[in-house]
Amino acid sequence: MKITEALFAGSSTRISEKPKQKFPEFAFIGRSNVGKSSLINMLCRNKKLAMTSSKPGKTRLVNHFLINKEWYLVDLPGYGYAKMSATGKQKLEQVIRNYLNLSEEMVMLFVLIDSRHDIGKIDMDFLIELGQGQIPFAIIFTKGDKSGPNALAAQIEKNKQQILELWEELPPTFVSSSETGLGRDEILGYIESVLQSIKEQQA
């Protein structure tokens, strides 16, 4: 897939505030500081599209970006951000759950996990919640340039085995790097295949 246009289409905290024009939505979420905004900018080859920050918890809204006038890339707030009041956390969780549970246009949720570490309890609890809610998801292991190839491969394999302890089969998985562009073609190719299958179902 070639992205020729990526336009900011609006921010929201509730489903009722989403852009009125309906297209398939591919949403991105992860723990704070996992590199979500950098990944989105890398996929779209636009460093200023999603707001990046060295400070976690910067995204507080659901941000829609219209891609090629064909689908939405949705930037969701991060979860598991420790330095936030209980009320603030609750509000963010409500924003996330409102979108995940009620957005009829969301066809795939990409969950971002740092490739350098074991899958933590917060991430695993979130994946379990998605499974229970029957929300379709794929996993992107980010920061794939930060480890040597052998260490990266070993950690990814360990994480996959951790997932297989709870699931009979792996969800689609990708390894990315916003620095090198690793994984870009694979992720966009996957999105393209999902869009194609939607078109075939509608034909």
N, C-alpha and C positions, 0 to 999 in steps of 0.2 A: 504493500500500500504506500502511495505517495501522498503526504499531507501537503496540500497546496494552499489551504486557508484554515486558520484557527482564530476564531473570534470569541471574545468574552461575551457571554449571553445573559449573565445575571447571577446575583447571589441571593440565597434564601435561607430561612431557618425552618420553613414548613413546606410541605408538598404543594399547598395551595399557591405558594409564591414562585413556583418553578416557571421557567420560560413556557409561554403558551403554545409555542410551536413544538409538536411532538416528534421526536426521533429516538431511535434506540440509544440507551445510555450505558456507557462503560465507566464504572466508578472506581476510584483509587482511594485506598485507606491504609493506615499503618500507625504504629506507635509514633509519638512525637519524635522528630529528628531522625527518622529512618531514611530521609532523602526523597520524600514524596514529590515535593514541588520541583526539585531538581530533575527527577525522572520525567515528570510531565513536560517540563521545558525541553528536555533532551528528545523526547518522543516527537514533539512538535517543532523541534529545532528553532525555538524561540526562547531565549534566556529571560525574557521579561514577561512571559505569559502568566505563569503562576508565581506568586510571591514567595521568595525563598528567604530564610533567615537562619542565623546561627542559634537563635533563641527558639527552643521548642514551643509548641502550642500557638503558633502564629495564625494558623487557619482556624477561624471560629465559625465560618459560614459554609454552606454548600455552594460551591462555585461551578457553574456550567460554562463549558467552552464548546462552541459549535464548530465541528471539524468537517471541512469540505461540503458544508450544507447537507450533510448526510447522517451524522451521528454526534452525540454529545460525549465529551470527555468530562467527567464529573470529579472535582477535587473535594473530598470530604475532610472534615476536621480529624486530627489525629486523636488516638485514644491512649490512655495510660499515662497522661502527663501528670507527674507528681506535684509540681509546684503550682497548684491551683486550689482555690477554696473548694470545699465540698459542694457549695451551691453552684460554683462555676462548672465543676465536673458534671454535676447532675444536668445542668442546662445543655452542656455539650453532648452528653449521652442521649438526651431527648432529641436533639437536632439530628444526630446520627441515626438513631432508631426510627425516627419519623420517616427519614428518607429510605432506609433499608427495608422497612416493613410495608411502606405504602407506595413507593414509586413503581408504578406498573410498567414504566418504560425501561427500567434497569434490567439489562440482560446478562450482565456479568460484573462481579465485584473483584477487583484485583487487590489482594491483601499483600502489603509490602513487609518483608521481614529482613533484618540485617543478616547478610550471608556469613558474617564473621562469628556468629554466636549460635548456641543452642536456642531452640525455640522456647521462649520464656513462658511462664504461667499465664501472664496477661494475654499474650498472643494465642496460646493454646485454648484458653477459655473463650476467646473471641471466635476462634475457628469452630469450636464445639457449638457455640451459640448459632453460628451460621448454619451448621449442619442440622441442628434441631429446627431451625426456621426454614429449612430447605431453600436457602438463598444460594444461588449458583456463584461459585467463587473460583479464582485461580490464585496462585501464589507467585510473587516476584521476589526473589532474593536479591536485595540491593547491595550496592558497594562492592561489586564483584572484582574491582581492580585493587582492593585493599589487601588481599591475601595472595600468596603465591598460588600457582595453578593446582599443585598437589594438595595444599592445605584447603583451598576453596572446594575442590572436588570431594575431599574427605568430609568437610563440614556439611556440604549440601546433601551428601549421601546419609549422613547421620541424622540430619533434619527430616529427610524423606522417611527414614525408618521410624522416626518418632511419630510422624503423621500416620504411618501405616499401623501403628499400634491401636489407633482409634478408628481408622477408615479401612474399608476393604480394598479400595484402590485410591491412588493418588489423584488429586485434582491436577489440572494443567499447571506446570511449574516452569518458571523462567529465571534466568540469572541476568542481572543488569548492572550497568555502571553508567552513571550520568556523565562521568569524566571521559570515558573512552567510546561511549555509544554501544557498548556490549548489550545485546538483547533487544535492541531497537527493532530490527527487521523481524525477529521472531514474534515479539509482542504485537506489532502492527499487522503481521501476517495472520496471527491468530484472530485479531479483531476483524480483519477482512473476511476470514472464513466464517465467523459467526454471523456477520452481516449478510454474507452470501446465502447462508442457510435460512436466515429470516426471509430474504427475498423469495427463495424457492418455496417456502411454506406459504407465503402470501400469494404466489402465482396461481 
